[in-house]
């Protein structure tokens, strides 16, 4: 499938090396395509890991094993297969993952539990053992790759490579954070979404890294949606090699912990936005701001109700300031709302206040706002202090075209 680059795409950023991380890519040929489709990251001894995973009741073996092994807190390698999700494949899928783990562990001389595997692509097709074996053998001997190489290799229906970087001063030492992500469709957050990998040279305990990643996830990856569908394979992993030389972070009481947490959140937010910008068929990036809700959690649910509404998303695609569809989405969310207190706006211009349209409402500036590619929807429930921001994209015929032809 030859996909046009998203009109919302951003150029791949300049990203520095992260000490203790070596990237390689190879061709396992999981699909009939002329590109690398197996990514490998070798990690220095002592690297710690944290992760968040899909809450799908039908996860892949990669997710099941990753969820179990991340609790041990140590990692030496990451392998990502593109083109085949290896989900809903029973014992054959499990066998493929364990084969990859054993093969890499043997090469590195580490425990198999320190090898993390992800797969993405078509559901229901077992990962071919022979192709996986040959692909891993090839990637172990491959020359080092760039961040952009790795970002391209983990992609499926993505139309551009996605990466993000940040840095922080921790205990007088500069630490680097570099990350890549893939995701375009089947994007709806449920603890995590898509495949995302964050690498840092900071020294940090696995427990504190897990705490920070979970918090960042709740405010970033769990605040995006493209199509309301949660994948069987969603995974976000953070690896910290400890080679920056800072005193190990263990809590917010440690020097530089706040700065590191802010940098991690920044990287996660960048990645989350990039996924939305590459939403299948997307032509507009939509930010939905909900305020005045009963609680932050309630605001979050209302925001996602709006973001997942096909009627709202198609109205934005058609540049139609139909605020009645936003009212509908608020009302169906199952959260506290009062029709006579509700206010709706677009691009900083209120269309309705306190349950009714404004007498002097002029749709012209709103229509002009909707002609752009960066759209804002504001909702004020006037019930309390709860607030949340979520991000989505519009829904166009391009989404149908891509997914009707996905397996070809």
Buried (B, 14 or more C-beta within 10 A) or exposed (E): EEBEEBEBBBEBBEBEBBBBBBBBBBBBBBBEEEEBBBBBBBBBEBBBBBBBBBEBEEBBBBBBBBBEBBEEBBBBBBBBBBBBBBBBBEEBBBBBBBBBBEBBBEBBEBEBBBBBBBBBBBBEBBBBEEBBBBBBBBBBEBEEBBBBBBBBBBBBBBBBBBBBBBBBBBBEBBBBBBBBBBBBBBBBBBBBBBBBBBBBBBBBBBEBBBBBBBBBBBBBBBBBBBBBBBBBBBBBBBBBBBBBBBEBBEEEEBEBBEBBBBBBBBBBBBBBBBBBBBBBBBBBBBBBBBBBBBBBEBBBBBBBBBBBBEBBBBBBBEBEBBBBBBBBBBBEBEBBBEEEBBBBBBBEBBBBBEBEEBEEBEBEEBBEBBEEBEBBBBBBBBBBEBBBBBBBBBBBEBBEBBBEEBEE
